Amino acid sequence: MAPNKKVLVVEDDQEVLSMLLDYLTFLGYETTGAADGLEGLKHLRTGLYDMVITDLSMPYISGIGIISVIKKDYPNIPVIAITGFGRYAEELAQEKKADFVLSKPFEISDLKDAITRLLPA
Protein backbone atom coordinates (compact mmCIF):
# COMPACT_ATOMS: atom_id res chain seq x y z
CA MET A 1 0.00 0.00 0.00
CA ALA A 2 0.99 3.61 -0.49
CA PRO A 3 -0.52 5.58 2.39
CA ASN A 4 -0.86 9.32 1.89
CA LYS A 5 0.77 9.32 -1.55
CA LYS A 6 -1.12 11.58 -3.95
CA VAL A 7 -1.07 11.05 -7.70
CA LEU A 8 -2.40 13.45 -10.33
CA VAL A 9 -3.47 11.75 -13.57
CA VAL A 10 -3.90 13.93 -16.68
CA GLU A 11 -5.55 12.10 -19.59
CA ASP A 12 -8.11 13.31 -22.15
CA ASP A 13 -9.46 9.83 -22.94
CA GLN A 14 -12.16 9.38 -20.28
CA GLU A 15 -11.99 5.56 -20.37
CA VAL A 16 -8.23 5.53 -19.86
CA LEU A 17 -8.49 8.20 -17.15
CA SER A 18 -11.13 6.21 -15.25
CA MET A 19 -9.14 2.99 -15.55
CA LEU A 20 -5.96 4.66 -14.27
CA LEU A 21 -7.74 6.35 -11.36
CA ASP A 22 -9.47 3.10 -10.37
CA TYR A 23 -6.23 1.12 -10.55
CA LEU A 24 -4.23 3.66 -8.54
CA THR A 25 -6.98 3.83 -5.92
CA PHE A 26 -6.93 0.01 -5.75
CA LEU A 27 -3.17 0.20 -5.11
CA GLY A 28 -3.80 2.58 -2.20
CA TYR A 29 -2.95 5.97 -3.70
CA GLU A 30 -5.02 9.11 -3.32
CA THR A 31 -5.90 10.23 -6.85
CA THR A 32 -7.04 13.30 -8.72
CA GLY A 33 -7.97 13.21 -12.39
CA ALA A 34 -7.83 15.93 -15.01
CA ALA A 35 -9.33 15.67 -18.50
CA ASP A 36 -6.88 18.03 -20.23
CA GLY A 37 -3.57 19.79 -19.72
CA LEU A 38 -5.04 23.08 -18.52
CA GLU A 39 -7.13 21.35 -15.85
CA GLY A 40 -4.06 19.33 -14.87
CA LEU A 41 -1.98 22.46 -14.32
CA LYS A 42 -4.77 24.01 -12.23
CA HIS A 43 -4.79 20.95 -9.97
CA LEU A 44 -1.01 20.97 -9.79
CA ARG A 45 -0.95 24.59 -8.65
CA THR A 46 -3.59 24.07 -5.95
CA GLY A 47 -2.62 20.67 -4.56
CA LEU A 48 0.36 18.80 -3.25
CA TYR A 49 1.17 15.75 -5.38
CA ASP A 50 3.80 13.06 -5.02
CA MET A 51 3.62 12.03 -8.69
CA VAL A 52 2.05 13.04 -11.99
CA ILE A 53 1.02 10.66 -14.76
CA THR A 54 0.24 12.49 -17.99
CA ASP A 55 -0.74 11.67 -21.53
CA LEU A 56 1.34 13.56 -24.09
CA SER A 57 -1.30 14.48 -26.66
CA MET A 58 -4.15 16.50 -25.14
CA PRO A 59 -6.13 19.67 -25.80
CA TYR A 60 -5.19 23.11 -24.44
CA ILE A 61 -1.81 22.19 -22.96
CA SER A 62 0.05 19.06 -24.06
CA GLY A 63 1.71 16.59 -21.76
CA ILE A 64 5.05 17.95 -22.97
CA GLY A 65 3.96 21.38 -21.71
CA ILE A 66 2.94 19.89 -18.36
CA ILE A 67 6.26 18.07 -18.02
CA SER A 68 8.15 21.30 -18.75
CA VAL A 69 6.22 23.19 -16.05
CA ILE A 70 6.65 20.40 -13.50
CA LYS A 71 10.39 20.10 -14.05
CA LYS A 72 10.79 23.89 -13.78
CA ASP A 73 8.43 24.64 -10.86
CA TYR A 74 8.19 21.28 -9.06
CA PRO A 75 11.45 19.48 -9.87
CA ASN A 76 11.03 16.87 -7.12
CA ILE A 77 7.74 15.50 -8.49
CA PRO A 78 8.35 12.43 -10.66
CA VAL A 79 6.47 12.27 -13.96
CA ILE A 80 5.32 9.25 -15.94
CA ALA A 81 4.42 10.13 -19.53
CA ILE A 82 2.08 7.89 -21.51
CA THR A 83 1.74 8.11 -25.27
CA GLY A 84 0.18 6.38 -28.21
CA PHE A 85 2.27 8.27 -30.74
CA GLY A 86 5.36 6.12 -30.94
CA ARG A 87 9.07 6.67 -30.72
CA TYR A 88 9.19 10.40 -31.54
CA ALA A 89 6.81 11.23 -28.68
CA GLU A 90 8.81 9.01 -26.32
CA GLU A 91 12.04 10.78 -27.26
CA LEU A 92 10.42 14.19 -26.80
CA ALA A 93 9.12 13.21 -23.35
CA GLN A 94 12.57 11.97 -22.36
CA GLU A 95 14.13 15.19 -23.66
CA LYS A 96 11.77 17.18 -21.41
CA LYS A 97 12.90 14.99 -18.50
CA ALA A 98 9.94 12.70 -17.98
CA ASP A 99 11.11 10.18 -15.41
CA PHE A 100 9.48 7.27 -17.21
CA VAL A 101 7.69 6.86 -20.55
CA LEU A 102 5.08 4.20 -21.35
CA SER A 103 3.76 3.59 -24.87
CA LYS A 104 0.07 2.77 -25.28
CA PRO A 105 -1.09 0.13 -25.12
CA PHE A 106 0.93 -0.81 -22.06
CA GLU A 107 0.66 -3.57 -19.50
CA ILE A 108 -0.79 -2.37 -16.22
CA SER A 109 2.04 -4.23 -14.45
CA ASP A 110 4.54 -1.97 -16.28
CA LEU A 111 2.77 1.07 -14.85
CA LYS A 112 2.86 -0.44 -11.36
CA ASP A 113 6.58 -1.18 -11.72
CA ALA A 114 7.29 2.40 -12.85
CA ILE A 115 5.30 3.87 -9.96
CA THR A 116 7.01 1.60 -7.43
CA ARG A 117 10.42 2.57 -8.78
CA LEU A 118 9.72 6.32 -8.76
CA LEU A 119 7.56 6.54 -5.65
CA PRO A 120 8.79 4.08 -3.03
CA ALA A 121 6.43 3.32 -0.14
C-alpha positions in Angstrom: 0.0 0.0 0.0 1.0 3.6 -0.5 -0.5 5.6 2.4 -0.9 9.3 1.9 0.8 9.3 -1.6 -1.1 11.6 -3.9 -1.1 11.1 -7.7 -2.4 13.5 -10.3 -3.5 11.8 -13.6 -3.9 13.9 -16.7 -5.6 12.1 -19.6 -8.1 13.3 -22.1 -9.5 9.8 -22.9 -12.2 9.4 -20.3 -12.0 5.6 -20.4 -8.2 5.5 -19.9 -8.5 8.2 -17.1 -11.1 6.2 -15.2 -9.1 3.0 -15.5 -6.0 4.7 -14.3 -7.7 6.3 -11.4 -9.5 3.1 -10.4 -6.2 1.1 -10.5 -4.2 3.7 -8.5 -7.0 3.8 -5.9 -6.9 0.0 -5.8 -3.2 0.2 -5.1 -3.8 2.6 -2.2 -3.0 6.0 -3.7 -5.0 9.1 -3.3 -5.9 10.2 -6.8 -7.0 13.3 -8.7 -8.0 13.2 -12.4 -7.8 15.9 -15.0 -9.3 15.7 -18.5 -6.9 18.0 -20.2 -3.6 19.8 -19.7 -5.0 23.1 -18.5 -7.1 21.3 -15.8 -4.1 19.3 -14.9 -2.0 22.5 -14.3 -4.8 24.0 -12.2 -4.8 20.9 -10.0 -1.0 21.0 -9.8 -0.9 24.6 -8.7 -3.6 24.1 -5.9 -2.6 20.7 -4.6 0.4 18.8 -3.3 1.2 15.8 -5.4 3.8 13.1 -5.0 3.6 12.0 -8.7 2.0 13.0 -12.0 1.0 10.7 -14.8 0.2 12.5 -18.0 -0.7 11.7 -21.5 1.3 13.6 -24.1 -1.3 14.5 -26.7 -4.1 16.5 -25.1 -6.1 19.7 -25.8 -5.2 23.1 -24.4 -1.8 22.2 -23.0 0.0 19.1 -24.1 1.7 16.6 -21.8 5.0 17.9 -23.0 4.0 21.4 -21.7 2.9 19.9 -18.4 6.3 18.1 -18.0 8.1 21.3 -18.7 6.2 23.2 -16.0 6.7 20.4 -13.5 10.4 20.1 -14.1 10.8 23.9 -13.8 8.4 24.6 -10.9 8.2 21.3 -9.1 11.5 19.5 -9.9 11.0 16.9 -7.1 7.7 15.5 -8.5 8.3 12.4 -10.7 6.5 12.3 -14.0 5.3 9.3 -15.9 4.4 10.1 -19.5 2.1 7.9 -21.5 1.7 8.1 -25.3 0.2 6.4 -28.2 2.3 8.3 -30.7 5.4 6.1 -30.9 9.1 6.7 -30.7 9.2 10.4 -31.5 6.8 11.2 -28.7 8.8 9.0 -26.3 12.0 10.8 -27.3 10.4 14.2 -26.8 9.1 13.2 -23.4 12.6 12.0 -22.4 14.1 15.2 -23.7 11.8 17.2 -21.4 12.9 15.0 -18.5 9.9 12.7 -18.0 11.1 10.2 -15.4 9.5 7.3 -17.2 7.7 6.9 -20.6 5.1 4.2 -21.4 3.8 3.6 -24.9 0.1 2.8 -25.3 -1.1 0.1 -25.1 0.9 -0.8 -22.1 0.7 -3.6 -19.5 -0.8 -2.4 -16.2 2.0 -4.2 -14.5 4.5 -2.0 -16.3 2.8 1.1 -14.8 2.9 -0.4 -11.4 6.6 -1.2 -11.7 7.3 2.4 -12.8 5.3 3.9 -10.0 7.0 1.6 -7.4 10.4 2.6 -8.8 9.7 6.3 -8.8 7.6 6.5 -5.6 8.8 4.1 -3.0 6.4 3.3 -0.1 
